[in-house]
C-alpha cells in the first residue's frame, strides 16, 4: 500500500512543506526538528502491519537527520490518545543519496477497532541540505472478512 505524502500535516515545528502538484513532502535547508504526519488510510480492522519503506532523496553533503515512526491514535470516552507503535530506521547519512529505508516491525501489529494510524517524520537539515520524500509504502497482511 502506497501512502500519499502530499496529504501530510505539517507540525507545530515548521520545516516541511507539501507540493501536492508533484506529491512531495520536502524539507528545506537549515531546519531544526521539523515535524510532519502522514495518515495511513485503507487499513482494515484485523489487518496486520508487517513493514514500511520510506522513499525519496536528499541533496547536499552535510549533516542531516531523518527520523520516522509509526503511531496509532485510539478513541476513548472523552479522549483520544496517541501511542508510538515503533521507531523506524533513521537516516543520518551526510551525503546526497536516494532514500530507500525498509523497516520490519519488531512485532507485527494487528489493527484494532477505534484505532487510526499515522507516520511521524522529524527532520533536521544543515545549510545546503534538503530532504524530499516521495512516498511511504506499507506492507500489510490482509485479513479477509473483517470490518473496514
N, C-alpha and C positions, 0 to 999 in steps of 0.2 A: 504494500500500500504506500503510495507516494503522498506526502503531506505538502500542501501549498504554503510555502514560506512567505508568499506575498500577503497572506492574511495575518501575519504576525501582529501582535500588540506590543508597542514599544513601552518599556517600563519607566518608572519614575526617574531612573538614572539614564539619561539620554545617551545616544551614541549610535544606535541602529536607525536605519531608515528602510522603508519598503519602496520598491519601484514596481508597482503592480503591472506596468506595461510589459515588463520582461521577467516578472516573477522572481525578483531577487530580494534578499534581505542583506543589506550592506552596512558595514561599519567603516567610517572614515578614519583617517589617521588621527593620532593624538587623542584618543578617547580613553576613559578610565572606568572600568566596571560597568559598562553599558549593558542593560538587560532587555531581552525581548522574549515573549512567549509565543509558541506556535501550537494552536489547538490540534488535537487528534480527533478527527471525525471519521465515522464509518466503522468503529469497533463495536461489535455486538456483545451483549451480556453473555458471558460464558466463553468468549474467545480468550486465547492465551497469547500474550505478548512475549515473543521469543528474543528478538534482536532489533537493533536500529542502526541505520547508516546515515552519516552526515556527509553531504556532498557540497562542493564549492571550490573556492580558490583564494589564495592570498597573494598580495603584491608587496614588495619591499623586503629588504634583507636586514631586518632589525627585530627586536623583541616584540612578541605578541602572545596573548593568552586567550584561548577559546575554551570555555567550559560549557558543558551541556548536561542536562539531567532530565529524567522522566519523572513527572509528578502526576498525582491524582487529586481531584477535589471530591469531597464527599458531602452530600446534602444530609443535613440532620435537622431536627426540630430547633429552629431559632438560630442556626449557624451553618456556615459552610467552611470546612477545614481543608487546607492543602497539606499534603504529605508527600515527601520525596520517596519515589519507588527505588531509584538507583541513579548514581552518578555514572555518566558515560565517559569513555576515554577522552581525555583532554588533548588539545593541540597547543604546543608551546614552541614549535619549530621556528627558528629565527631566519628562515629563508623564504623566498617566494615559492609556492608549491600548490599543487592540487590538493584539495581536502577530500579524503575518501576514508572516513573513520567508521569502522564497523565494531559494534559492541554487542556482545551477547549478554542478556540479563543473567546475573549470578543465579537467581531463582526465577524461572519463568513465571510470569504474572497472569493469573486468571482474572479476567474482568468481572465486575460485580454490579449489582443494581445500585442506583443512586451515586455512581461514580462517573466523572468525566476526566479526561486525560490531556496533558499538555507537556511540551518540552520547554524548559527554561534555558536560554542561552545567555551567557555572560562573556563579554569580550573586553579586552584592553589592547590598545594598539599604540605603538611608538610613532614618532614623527616619520612620515613617508611610508607607513604601513597601512594597508587596508585589508578587509576581510569581506568576501562575498559568499553568501550561502545560497545555493540553487535549489536545495531540497533535502528533506529527511525521508528516508524510506523506513517503513516499519514492517517487520516480519511477524505475522500472526498465524496462529493455528486456529482455523475457524471451526466452531462447534455448531453443526447444523441443527436446526430445530429449536434454537434458543430465541428469546425475545431480542428485539433490536431497539 
